[in-house]
Amino acid sequence: MTSSRPAPGIPEGGLFPSRGSRGEALRIGALLRKETVGGALLVVMAAIGIVWANSPWADSYFALRDLEVGYEPWHLNLTLGAWASDGLLAIFFFLVGLELKREFVAGDLRRIGTAIVPVVAAAGGVIVPAVIYAAIVHPHTQLLRGWAIPTATDIAFAVAVLALIGSHLPGPLRIFLLTLAVVDDLIAITIIAVFYTETIVVVPLLLGLLAIVGYGILAQRYRQFFHLKPAAAWLILLPIGVVAWAFIHASGIHATIAGVLLGFTIPVLHRRRDRVPDAEPGLAEVFEHRFRPLSAGVAVPLFALLSAGVALGGIDGLASALADPVTIGIVLALVAGKPIGILLATWLTTRARGIRLDPALHWIDIVGVGLLAGIGFTVSLLVTELSFDAADAHHDHAKVAILLASLIAAAVASVLLTSRNRRYRRIAVQDAAALSDQ
């Protein structure tokens, strides 16, 4: 759909989603393949956690999750569950920082013309779910602190679903999902930093920021050295990163923010004086390749194992969870609010800026992406930990809601996009037949 005139700087006939460069398309394809394995492992480990927490061996699960390990004088005597959310997820957020910087420096987000739609769509996918949740729980003001739980998207889970059922879905749709998820992560990081920081201890914060600056200076100045010597990053940068993480944790700001800031310091492009071919990957891409298996194969699955385990308490406990306004609000916000917010924001933005939907796509495809964005697993579980005390019944009910909503969103998105995938497969077969007849 097109408005009567194009926006300044956008030529008549501009398309959405952006098709991206060939290099960007290849990168997205590689990322999809990597995230598929990580997403599958995430689901398996979460399922193990749920079954274990409701089995005859449930006591051993909760004993493991609540086991305290660490050095108290450094404020690091944490339970294994806290180590997973504060420590292991810092690795995940480091990769988020790398991806964010790459998108803003060399990806689709570096140009306002291609960035505006996914940025506004992601904002719509945050605002509408938050409003729906708040509208449902508003009679219980103490529950409003969970407003941010349904605003996040789990990129690994969503991409795993897309990769399994979307073999013939158009490339621009995949790029839109990835770009949307990157912006969604940025918004989630901002929410965690701004709304879930109660007190700040200045001295550890300054020391943490100083360590991050030192980390960045080394990464920028010796980018070729760290590119060519993989062990150097582990022996030099990693210890500095751990120190930065520890100070940020002691400052009162959630420690995963340290991972993001460290990721932001890694250079994306080569310097001219290094005389490296443009085709050679930058340090950010190299680090992403090195550390993604650690994040997708170890950090995030272990977090899922230790976070997703909820004692349902049988039929009565499940019924109590389903009747909780927190559960109702989260499920409706993720399953309905996400696609509504993304679709509405996308439609309004394309109308306002005179951008036409790519001829290969239909608006129903955007609905499918919106449904996938309703899979709010990893970051939603993290925000739950920050929103409700573990002893609060709403804490476990929120986790039940996240699991239920993610399964519903994944199922509905799979049905819709499988149907669309069959359509695009038929078109591909017809196009191939037409070419063979020529």
TORLUM-386475 format. One line per field, with one value per residue (C-alpha): residue number from 1; chain; x, y, z. Coordinates in nm, 4 decimals, always signed. Layout:
<nodes>
n	(NUM ...) $
chain	(A ...) $
xx	(X ...) $
yy	(Y ...) $
zz	(Z ...) $
</nodes>
This chain:
<nodes>
n	(1 2 3 4 5 6 7 8 9 10 11 12 13 14 15 16 17 18 19 20 21 22 23 24 25 26 27 28 29 30 31 32 33 34 35 36 37 38 39 40 41 42 43 44 45 46 47 48 49 50 51 52 53 54 55 56 57 58 59 60 61 62 63 64 65 66 67 68 69 70 71 72 73 74 75 76 77 78 79 80 81 82 83 84 85 86 87 88 89 90 91 92 93 94 95 96 97 98 99 100 101 102 103 104 105 106 107 108 109 110 111 112 113 114 115 116 117 118 119 120 121 122 123 124 125 126 127 128 129 130 131 132 133 134 135 136 137 138 139 140 141 142 143 144 145 146 147 148 149 150 151 152 153 154 155 156 157 158 159 160 161 162 163 164 165 166 167 168 169 170 171 172 173 174 175 176 177 178 179 180 181 182 183 184 185 186 187 188 189 190 191 192 193 194 195 196 197 198 199 200 201 202 203 204 205 206 207 208 209 210 211 212 213 214 215 216 217 218 219 220 221 222 223 224 225 226 227 228 229 230 231 232 233 234 235 236 237 238 239 240 241 242 243 244 245 246 247 248 249 250 251 252 253 254 255 256 257 258 259 260 261 262 263 264 265 266 267 268 269 270 271 272 273 274 275 276 277 278 279 280 281 282 283 284 285 286 287 288 289 290 291 292 293 294 295 296 297 298 299 300 301 302 303 304 305 306 307 308 309 310 311 312 313 314 315 316 317 318 319 320 321 322 323 324 325 326 327 328 329 330 331 332 333 334 335 336 337 338 339 340 341 342 343 344 345 346 347 348 349 350 351 352 353 354 355 356 357 358 359 360 361 362 363 364 365 366 367 368 369 370 371 372 373 374 375 376 377 378 379 380 381 382 383 384 385 386 387 388 389 390 391 392 393 394 395 396 397 398 399 400 401 402 403 404 405 406 407 408 409 410 411 412 413 414 415 416 417 418 419 420 421 422 423 424 425 426 427 428 429 430 431 432 433 434 435 436 437 438) $
chain	(A A A A A A A A A A A A A A A A A A A A A A A A A A A A A A A A A A A A A A A A A A A A A A A A A A A A A A A A A A A A A A A A A A A A A A A A A A A A A A A A A A A A A A A A A A A A A A A A A A A A A A A A A A A A A A A A A A A A A A A A A A A A A A A A A A A A A A A A A A A A A A A A A A A A A A A A A A A A A A A A A A A A A A A A A A A A A A A A A A A A A A A A A A A A A A A A A A A A A A A A A A A A A A A A A A A A A A A A A A A A A A A A A A A A A A A A A A A A A A A A A A A A A A A A A A A A A A A A A A A A A A A A A A A A A A A A A A A A A A A A A A A A A A A A A A A A A A A A A A A A A A A A A A A A A A A A A A A A A A A A A A A A A A A A A A A A A A A A A A A A A A A A A A A A A A A A A A A A A A A A A A A A A A A A A A A A A A A A A A A A A A A A A A A A A A A A A A A A A A A A A A A A A A A A A A A A A A A A A A A A A A A A A A A A A A A A A A A A A A) $
xx	(+0.0000 +0.1305 +0.0632 +0.0063 +0.3600 +0.7008 +0.8896 +1.1962 +1.5022 +1.2954 +1.2502 +0.9073 +0.8680 +1.0943 +1.0448 +0.9992 +1.1480 +1.4932 +1.6417 +1.9894 +2.3171 +2.4277 +2.6776 +2.4043 +2.1810 +2.4612 +2.5321 +2.1658 +2.1531 +2.4579 +2.3125 +1.9846 +2.1676 +2.3640 +2.0634 +1.8578 +2.0831 +2.1001 +1.7229 +1.6606 +1.9051 +1.7386 +1.3979 +1.5353 +1.7096 +1.4024 +1.1886 +1.4354 +1.4141 +1.0330 +1.0138 +1.2876 +1.1175 +0.7925 +0.9402 +1.0042 +1.3583 +1.2369 +1.4224 +1.7541 +1.6679 +1.5891 +1.8894 +2.1128 +1.9543 +1.9803 +2.3336 +2.5478 +2.8931 +3.1371 +3.3363 +3.1185 +3.3606 +3.3348 +2.9528 +2.9805 +2.8389 +2.5509 +2.3212 +2.3787 +2.0517 +2.1859 +2.5183 +2.3235 +2.1181 +2.3935 +2.7005 +2.6157 +2.3692 +2.6456 +2.8020 +2.4719 +2.4450 +2.8060 +2.7008 +2.3932 +2.6281 +2.8417 +2.5345 +2.3899 +2.7118 +2.7504 +2.3966 +2.4466 +2.7911 +2.7635 +2.4139 +2.0615 +2.0375 +2.3150 +2.0750 +1.7618 +1.5706 +1.6135 +1.6271 +1.3081 +1.0590 +1.2175 +1.2937 +0.9327 +0.7978 +1.0090 +0.8867 +0.5266 +0.6023 +0.7138 +0.4523 +0.1369 +0.2244 +0.3188 -0.0134 -0.2122 -0.0360 -0.0854 -0.4547 -0.5160 -0.3280 -0.4013 -0.6467 -0.3444 -0.0875 +0.1886 +0.1798 +0.2607 +0.6306 +0.6111 +0.5095 +0.8336 +0.8122 +0.6105 +0.8081 +1.1047 +1.1617 +1.3788 +1.5726 +1.7206 +1.3812 +1.2088 +1.4789 +1.4774 +1.1052 +1.1533 +1.4367 +1.2397 +0.9253 +1.0424 +1.2654 +1.1051 +1.0033 +1.1462 +1.4859 +1.3550 +1.1165 +1.4029 +1.6126 +1.3189 +1.2826 +1.6542 +1.6690 +1.3515 +1.4954 +1.8209 +1.6294 +1.4063 +1.7203 +1.8399 +1.5075 +1.5175 +1.8707 +1.7590 +1.4582 +1.6752 +1.9315 +1.6787 +1.3826 +1.5421 +1.8301 +1.7199 +2.0446 +2.3814 +2.7127 +2.9281 +3.2824 +3.2348 +3.0446 +3.3324 +3.5859 +3.3731 +3.3446 +3.7210 +3.7822 +3.5439 +3.7268 +4.0605 +3.9119 +3.7892 +4.1209 +4.3062 +4.0483 +4.0583 +4.4343 +4.5353 +4.2448 +4.4660 +4.6594 +4.3392 +4.2109 +4.5141 +4.5853 +4.2697 +4.4369 +4.5177 +4.1527 +4.1140 +4.4386 +4.4187 +4.0664 +3.8704 +4.0271 +3.9623 +3.6056 +3.5535 +3.6836 +3.4472 +3.1572 +3.2361 +3.2486 +2.9260 +2.7606 +2.8799 +2.7508 +2.3881 +2.3347 +2.2418 +2.5668 +2.4460 +2.4765 +2.8534 +2.8366 +2.6551 +2.8978 +3.1981 +3.0450 +2.9970 +3.3727 +3.4759 +3.5588 +3.3419 +3.5465 +3.9146 +4.1426 +4.2921 +4.6447 +4.5967 +4.5754 +4.3212 +4.0825 +3.7266 +3.6030 +3.8027 +3.5714 +3.6176 +3.7019 +3.3352 +3.2429 +3.5434 +3.4493 +3.0895 +3.2076 +3.4311 +3.1942 +2.8505 +2.8954 +2.9743 +2.6613 +2.4197 +2.5608 +2.6377 +2.5357 +2.1762 +2.0776 +2.2115 +2.0211 +1.7069 +1.7653 +1.8062 +1.5390 +1.2543 +1.2053 +0.8772 +0.6946 +0.3417 +0.1851 -0.0356 -0.3720 -0.4657 -0.1368 -0.1696 -0.5274 -0.4110 -0.1366 -0.3755 -0.6202 -0.3488 -0.3808 -0.0039 -0.0407 -0.3361 -0.1610 +0.1653 -0.0022 -0.2312 +0.0496 +0.2891 +0.0461 -0.1786 +0.0040 +0.3300 +0.1807 -0.0717 +0.1976 +0.4420 +0.1803 +0.0207 +0.3527 +0.4806 +0.1644 +0.1573 +0.5278 +0.5100 +0.2020 +0.3648 +0.6921 +0.5490 +0.7187 +0.5636 +0.5578 +0.7968 +0.5971 +0.7165 +0.5358 +0.1875 +0.0825 -0.0095 +0.3643 +0.4298 +0.1643 +0.3633 +0.6799 +0.4823 +0.3676 +0.7255 +0.8221 +0.5726 +0.8170 +0.9568 +1.1656 +1.5194 +1.4982 +1.1409 +1.2584 +1.5410 +1.3005 +1.0792 +1.3737 +1.4109 +1.0380 +0.9225 +1.0905 +1.1497 +0.9300 +0.6383 +0.3837 +0.3633 +0.7291 +0.6505 +0.3183 +0.4993 +0.7350 +0.4401 +0.2879 +0.6083 +0.6389 +0.2720 +0.2709 +0.5911 +0.4463 +0.1178 +0.2984 +0.5332 +0.2441 +0.0241 +0.3206 +0.4177 +0.0689 +0.0502 +0.4040 +0.3919 +0.0930 +0.2795 +0.5889 +0.3872 +0.2658 +0.6174 +0.7391 +0.4723 +0.5798 +0.9433 +0.8501 +0.6453 +0.9291 +1.1777 +0.9447 +0.9001 +1.2777 +1.3303 +1.0730 +1.2595) $
yy	(+0.0000 +0.3437 +0.6961 +0.9708 +1.1024 +0.9774 +1.1143 +1.3329 +1.1249 +0.8173 +0.7693 +0.6945 +0.3194 +0.2571 -0.0970 -0.2545 -0.4735 -0.3811 -0.6569 -0.5722 -0.6367 -0.9793 -0.9871 -0.9001 -1.1748 -1.4302 -1.3164 -1.3479 -1.6967 -1.8053 -1.6535 -1.8379 -2.1686 -2.0971 -1.9762 -2.2807 -2.5158 -2.2767 -2.2307 -2.6047 -2.6578 -2.3746 -2.5412 -2.8825 -2.7468 -2.5453 -2.8589 -3.0536 -2.7811 -2.7876 -3.1688 -3.1887 -2.9222 -3.1222 -3.4680 -3.6791 -3.5334 -3.1716 -3.1079 -3.1760 -2.9245 -2.6436 -2.7346 -2.7018 -2.3752 -2.2208 -2.3436 -2.0423 -2.0121 -1.7205 -1.4719 -1.2643 -0.9679 -0.8968 -0.9266 -1.2372 -1.5020 -1.5826 -1.8769 -2.0782 -1.9327 -1.5806 -1.6717 -1.7897 -1.4697 -1.2232 -1.4070 -1.6457 -1.4048 -1.1422 -1.3581 -1.3542 -0.9768 -0.9332 -1.0897 -0.8654 -0.5675 -0.6940 -0.7415 -0.4033 -0.2232 -0.4121 -0.3207 +0.0476 +0.0676 -0.1605 -0.3126 -0.2044 +0.0274 +0.2582 +0.4377 +0.6123 +0.4987 +0.1290 +0.1682 +0.3641 +0.0813 -0.1918 +0.0635 +0.1884 -0.1678 -0.2842 +0.0133 -0.0792 -0.4362 -0.3059 -0.0380 -0.2336 -0.5431 -0.3182 -0.1331 -0.4580 -0.5999 -0.2776 -0.2599 -0.6137 -0.5875 -0.2202 -0.3007 -0.4606 -0.1806 -0.3960 -0.6117 -0.3191 -0.3708 -0.6648 -0.4432 -0.5091 -0.8899 -0.9270 -0.6663 -0.8855 -1.1260 -1.4367 -1.4240 -1.7764 -1.9376 -1.7302 -1.7919 -2.1645 -2.1774 -1.9691 -2.1874 -2.5075 -2.4002 -2.1188 -2.2788 -2.0805 -1.7618 -1.4528 -1.3237 -0.9725 -1.1234 -1.2995 -0.9831 -0.7899 -1.0397 -1.0268 -0.6466 -0.6170 -0.8517 -0.6524 -0.3301 -0.5183 -0.6279 -0.2664 -0.1573 -0.4453 -0.3487 +0.0107 -0.0988 -0.3177 -0.0391 +0.2400 +0.0783 -0.2079 -0.0232 +0.0772 +0.2142 +0.2950 +0.2750 +0.5332 +0.4089 +0.0529 +0.2016 +0.4377 +0.1572 -0.0652 +0.2026 +0.2612 -0.1100 -0.1047 +0.1966 +0.0169 -0.2940 -0.0849 +0.0957 -0.2355 -0.3855 -0.0800 -0.0263 -0.3898 -0.5158 -0.7039 -0.8669 -0.9988 -1.0945 -1.3091 -1.4416 -1.6077 -1.6929 -1.3264 -1.2350 -1.5041 -1.4138 -1.0320 -0.9085 -1.1708 -1.0907 -0.7185 -0.7984 -1.0067 -0.7202 -0.4770 -0.7183 -0.7553 -0.3792 -0.3172 -0.5935 -0.4330 -0.0919 -0.2059 -0.1975 -0.5367 -0.7039 -0.8031 -0.4334 -0.4788 -0.7418 -0.5025 -0.2155 -0.4422 -0.5579 -0.1956 -0.1321 -0.3970 -0.2485 -0.3541 -0.2179 -0.2334 +0.0701 +0.1738 +0.1559 -0.2153 -0.2787 -0.5569 -0.6422 -0.5189 -0.8762 -0.9789 -0.9900 -0.7234 -0.8008 -0.7831 -1.0504 -1.2610 -1.2386 -1.3231 -1.6369 -1.7360 -1.6695 -1.7532 -2.1307 -2.0509 -1.8377 -2.0532 -2.3882 -2.3264 -1.9923 -1.9519 -2.3218 -2.3356 -2.0175 -2.1780 -2.4921 -2.2963 -2.0357 -2.2221 -2.4809 -2.3939 -2.6172 -2.6136 -2.7787 -3.0165 -2.9288 -2.6921 -2.5059 -2.4759 -2.3497 -2.0917 -1.9764 -1.9475 -1.7377 -1.4904 -1.1483 -1.1614 -1.4789 -1.3462 -1.0158 -1.1718 -1.4292 -1.1760 -0.9199 -1.1614 -1.3572 -1.0659 -0.7473 -0.8223 -0.8908 -0.6070 -0.3589 -0.4618 -0.4742 -0.1429 +0.0396 -0.1027 -0.0079 +0.3461 +0.4011 +0.2759 +0.4901 +0.7988 +0.7590 +0.6488 +0.3085 +0.0191 -0.3358 -0.5564 -0.7163 -1.0588 -1.0170 -0.9639 -0.8073 -1.1512 -1.2307 -0.9372 -1.0804 -1.4045 -1.2184 -1.0395 -1.3731 -1.5020 -1.1882 -1.3007 -1.5741 -1.3870 -1.6478 -1.5686 -1.1932 -1.2217 -1.4781 -1.2427 -0.9493 -1.1751 -1.2322 -0.8545 -0.7832 -1.0273 -1.1784 -1.5517 -1.6114 -1.4282 -1.6575 -1.4115 -1.4916 -1.8519 -1.7588 -1.5137 -1.7906 -2.0205 -1.7398 -1.6864 -2.0564 -2.0850 -1.7677 -1.8663 -2.2065 -2.0531 -1.7842 -2.0427 -2.2752 -2.0085 -1.8571 -2.2036 -2.2718 -1.9358 -1.9289 -2.2949 -2.2065 -1.9058 -2.1187 -2.3651 -2.0738 -1.9436 -2.2964 -2.3290 -1.9943 -2.1082 -2.4323 -2.2413 -1.9951 -2.2805 -2.4541 -2.1313 -2.0863 -2.4448 -2.3928 -2.0941) $
zz	(+0.0000 -0.0904 +0.0230 -0.2309 -0.2217 -0.1131 +0.1828 +0.1187 +0.0434 -0.0439 -0.4166 -0.5544 -0.5598 -0.2597 -0.1301 +0.2103 +0.3434 +0.2136 +0.0015 +0.1315 -0.0438 -0.1583 +0.1273 +0.3756 +0.2365 +0.2676 +0.6247 +0.7187 +0.5699 +0.7699 +1.0868 +1.0330 +1.0119 +1.3324 +1.5293 +1.4256 +1.6217 +1.9165 +1.9184 +1.9131 +2.1995 +2.3918 +2.3626 +2.4645 +2.7747 +2.8777 +2.8417 +3.0589 +3.3226 +3.3283 +3.3442 +3.6086 +3.8258 +3.8205 +3.8601 +4.1724 +4.1600 +4.1763 +4.5046 +4.3331 +4.0594 +4.3027 +4.5205 +4.2143 +4.1012 +4.4490 +4.5256 +4.6192 +4.4663 +4.4686 +4.6758 +4.9100 +4.9656 +4.5929 +4.6053 +4.3891 +4.6236 +4.3882 +4.3308 +4.0143 +3.8835 +3.9386 +3.7787 +3.4743 +3.4424 +3.5381 +3.4084 +3.1265 +2.9661 +2.9570 +2.6832 +2.4941 +2.5326 +2.4191 +2.0892 +2.0872 +2.1203 +1.8315 +1.6108 +1.7011 +1.6190 +1.2936 +1.1867 +1.2711 +1.1068 +0.8042 +0.7985 +0.7117 +1.0132 +0.8906 +0.6536 +0.7758 +0.4663 +0.5494 +0.9279 +0.9867 +0.9229 +1.1421 +1.4153 +1.4291 +1.3897 +1.6859 +1.8904 +1.8061 +1.9091 +2.2488 +2.3171 +2.2298 +2.4416 +2.7351 +2.7070 +2.6873 +2.9924 +3.1898 +3.0934 +3.2215 +3.5529 +3.6341 +3.9177 +4.0907 +4.0868 +4.2375 +3.9224 +3.6926 +3.7561 +3.5155 +3.2198 +3.0311 +3.0453 +2.7197 +2.5240 +2.4226 +2.1328 +2.1537 +1.8294 +1.8587 +1.9191 +1.6489 +1.3898 +1.4671 +1.3871 +1.0726 +0.9487 +1.0060 +0.8189 +0.5905 +0.3279 +0.0431 +0.2243 +0.0523 +0.1618 +0.2441 +0.5007 +0.6761 +0.6758 +0.8231 +1.1084 +1.1904 +1.1745 +1.3798 +1.6424 +1.6605 +1.7300 +1.9756 +2.1629 +2.1779 +2.3284 +2.5788 +2.6840 +2.7361 +2.9415 +3.1659 +3.2167 +3.2800 +3.4542 +3.6469 +3.8117 +4.1613 +4.3072 +4.1533 +4.3394 +4.1657 +4.2321 +4.0934 +3.7976 +3.7134 +3.7498 +3.5278 +3.2607 +3.2828 +3.2239 +2.9261 +2.7787 +2.8195 +2.6584 +2.3649 +2.3167 +2.2970 +2.0600 +1.8319 +1.8348 +1.7923 +1.5832 +1.3376 +1.6211 +1.7825 +1.4363 +1.3559 +1.7079 +1.8478 +2.1798 +2.2424 +2.2896 +2.5561 +2.7368 +2.7162 +2.6427 +2.8368 +3.1791 +3.1246 +3.0226 +3.3379 +3.5543 +3.3766 +3.4288 +3.8009 +3.8582 +3.6656 +3.8677 +4.1933 +4.0781 +4.0894 +3.7110 +3.5685 +3.4688 +3.1214 +3.0265 +3.0564 +2.7825 +2.5506 +2.6146 +2.5577 +2.2299 +2.1220 +2.1533 +1.8990 +1.5555 +1.2633 +0.9724 +0.8838 +0.8908 +0.5585 +0.6989 +0.7768 +0.4002 +0.4435 +0.1559 +0.2104 +0.1721 +0.4788 +0.7855 +1.0509 +1.4127 +1.5192 +1.2664 +1.3683 +1.7361 +1.6534 +1.4716 +1.7644 +2.0512 +1.9090 +1.9698 +2.3351 +2.3630 +2.1631 +2.2722 +2.6409 +2.7936 +2.6742 +2.7056 +3.0634 +3.1454 +3.0009 +3.2080 +3.5331 +3.4647 +3.2942 +3.5692 +3.7406 +3.9877 +3.8464 +4.1501 +3.9534 +3.8008 +4.0829 +4.0562 +3.6785 +3.7131 +3.9659 +3.7277 +3.4334 +3.6373 +3.7469 +3.5754 +3.5215 +3.3149 +3.1163 +3.0525 +2.9338 +2.7069 +2.5394 +2.5122 +2.3415 +2.1240 +2.0180 +2.1163 +1.9353 +1.5894 +1.6241 +1.7294 +1.4573 +1.1803 +1.2766 +1.3146 +0.9848 +0.7965 +0.9363 +0.8628 +0.5058 +0.4446 +0.5936 +0.4048 +0.0708 +0.0762 -0.1136 +0.0177 -0.1784 -0.4655 -0.3513 -0.0195 +0.1211 +0.4486 +0.5805 +0.5700 +0.8034 +1.0364 +1.0395 +1.1386 +1.4106 +1.5487 +1.5526 +1.7454 +2.0094 +2.1072 +2.4064 +2.5771 +2.6984 +2.7633 +2.8947 +3.1513 +3.2475 +3.2937 +3.5070 +3.7403 +3.7681 +3.8079 +4.0752 +4.3784 +4.3492 +4.6539 +4.4903 +4.3230 +4.0326 +3.9561 +3.8639 +3.7039 +3.4755 +3.3655 +3.2936 +3.0875 +2.8890 +2.8096 +2.7151 +2.5054 +2.3256 +2.2368 +2.1153 +1.9117 +1.7606 +1.6730 +1.5150 +1.3268 +1.2031 +1.0668 +0.8919 +0.7529 +0.6464 +0.4324 +0.2914 +0.2369 +0.0250 -0.1870 -0.2430 -0.3212 -0.5925 -0.7379 -0.7401 -0.9174 -1.1762 -1.2346 -1.2765 -1.5261 -1.7223 -1.7461 -1.8624 -2.1400 -2.2806) $
</nodes>
